[in-house]
Amino acid sequence: MNPPSTRQDSQVDRTSANGAPSPLEIHDLTVAYHKKPVLYGIDLTVPAGTLVGIIGPNGAGKSTLIKAIMGQLPATSGWVRIFGQSFKEACTRVGYVPQRESVDWDFPVSVMDVVLMGRYGRLGLFKRPRLEDHDIARACLEKVKMLPFASRQIGNLSGGQQQRVFLARALAQESDLYLMDEPFAGVDAATESAIVMLLQELKTRGKTLLVVHHDLATAKDYFDNLLLLNMRLVAFGKTADVFTQEILQKTYGGRLTILSEVADTVRRQT
């Protein structure tokens, strides 16, 4: 395992074409559980205003990567920069949609309360949401068609409705970089379509989005860039360039039980 990086912050920040720091840069990132690497040597620079799908087999480290970016998991080596800063320094510029399975849906909180949580990073310590924050929360709920459910307890919603609420919370953060961990999992077709439209809208507004996704059949349609991961970074680039049978085989290996279906998808869409 590589030793921790000893390079100084001032030496490693890369900038975009207009001179601004990249929304996300990762260098030599290794994350281990019980001294066993689950992500190894990840190097990545994400351009601003891109919609990136993160795909790979189960256990490839997709969710681990999202958590490591946010500092929820410590790095064994390497570093992460968000707009040239640490996550702690740039956290107000990051919106997060967690996996539904990681949320305690029995917690007694209303839909409006959940969305207002997205405003807390802008309020400061011990400050209460203002009228402006409530207006923003209502507008975000309207955007995902959940405003009529504002007073409903979050646990009394369907899976698709719950996911829409967490998208509204992310929107309420008014972030520049969005990290979403399988937002399409367990939702109905209408919600999936609404999420895709929302992602595209955010992208057109110059936001940068990284989305963990498990459905290869839709990956090529949903994302303009793909990050293929299997503990190591297999490929990252424009979807048309990296969504190939060769790279998919390299990413999934023997665990790609639907390789023939994927190959058919590639042939149909190229």
Disulfide bonds with the S-S distance in Angstrom:
none
